[in-house]
């Protein structure tokens, strides 16, 4: 399911509310969609060649347990992906001003 950078779809049963939107912190990790291992958010930001200001202001969306669901506009977590067993989808869309 190919989606624009400003939205993601997650399996309803994989998400625990409340969700939290915050700036990333040193040590934050995510398992990017399609990968098996974890990657530091700081490495993702370096790979994207973002400016220092963009890196400082990068937002992440976390689950109630603190796991990162989405590095907004960049990477989505494998742990929350839609599968063939998914019964209900949740669409999460970011306002363009947040990207």
Rosetta blueprint (number, residue, H / E / L):
1 X L
2 X L
3 X L
4 X L
5 X L
6 X L
7 X E
8 X E
9 X E
10 X E
11 X E
12 X H
13 X H
14 X H
15 X L
16 X L
17 X L
18 X L
19 X L
20 X E
21 X E
22 X E
23 X E
24 X L
25 X L
26 X L
27 X L
28 X L
29 X E
30 X E
31 X L
32 X E
33 X L
34 X L
35 X L
36 X L
37 X L
38 X L
39 X E
40 X E
41 X H
42 X H
43 X H
44 X H
45 X H
46 X H
47 X H
48 X L
49 X L
50 X L
51 X L
52 X H
53 X H
54 X H
55 X H
56 X H
57 X H
58 X L
59 X E
60 X E
61 X E
62 X E
63 X L
64 X L
65 X L
66 X L
67 X L
68 X E
69 X E
70 X E
71 X E
72 X L
73 X L
74 X L
75 X E
76 X E
77 X E
78 X H
79 X H
80 X H
81 X L
82 X L
83 X L
84 X L
85 X L
86 X L
87 X L
88 X L
89 X E
90 X E
91 X E
92 X E
93 X E
94 X L
95 X L
96 X H
97 X H
98 X H
99 X L
